[in-house]
Amino acid sequence: MLSAKSLFQEILDHDESFRLFCSIAASGESQGGWENGRIASLLPQSCRDLAPKVARHGADEDKHGRIFNALLKRRCLSPVDVPPDTDYTMLLEQHGIGLGHEQLRGEAPLTEQDVVVYLAHSRVTEQRASEQMALLRRHFGSDPDIGRAVRMISDDEDNHLAYCHEELLRLARAGHGPVIQRVLRECALAEIRVYRDVSLAVMAHMGRILAWPRTKAAVLAAGIHAVYAYERLGGWRRMVSLTMPERRDALGGPAVPAPGFA
């Protein structure tokens, strides 16, 4: 029977598909770590109180990248180049979502509007990350090989999502509410398209590695398109709502270390 658990298990059990999976994940997390590090250093004076939290966010993402690379090393595997059509972070940037790398490589301070864009983009993408890690945690949280890594990353992603909610609500109270809602909607609608395209690309690459029959590949592609249809019809709204999280000040301390991984 084709299920999320059986699909992930097949990918994890094969060295080459596991290698691609971890390489894609490590690359995305490392990019996120660099972006947050640059944002922390470029925050405007009016938002300097956010700097430790943004830096913590970046440190967590860097740690996740090291964890995925450590999982590869445990199986005596090395990372592979990430196919461009699977690069979620860069494809989002190409769609004009978030702060561009060219801007972040500069030295000009960000504006409060830029901070709103950063947090709105993060709120949408962290929703996706939190959901994906919750799925992996449900099926593989007790796995002897990857369970500890999955639980650790899942906890961090939940903290990142809580932080985005809390900080966006604070900015909304400061008068940025209409802009926040507009940017959230734009980000969500772009993200669901990119997520669909990246999911199709990842499954195509995995299918070639694992020699999936055409029928299986077609069923998986149909499932991805069905998810996109649901999200386009209204599922995207879960990505734009703002509620005060149970985890308050979720990024208020130093990054949690990952002994044995990074």
Disulfide bonds with the S-S distance in Angstrom:
none
